[in-house]
Amino acid sequence: MHQISKEEQQQTGTAMLDEYCRHYSDF
């Protein structure tokens, strides 16, 4: 089973946050 490293988790979290900000930047 593939274990997610902290660095990978941070990258994913940052990408999600970036998409979230872009999605709500219209308001």
Secondary structure, DSSP 4 states (H G I P E B T S, - for coil): -PPPPHHHHHHHHHHHHHHHHHHHTT-
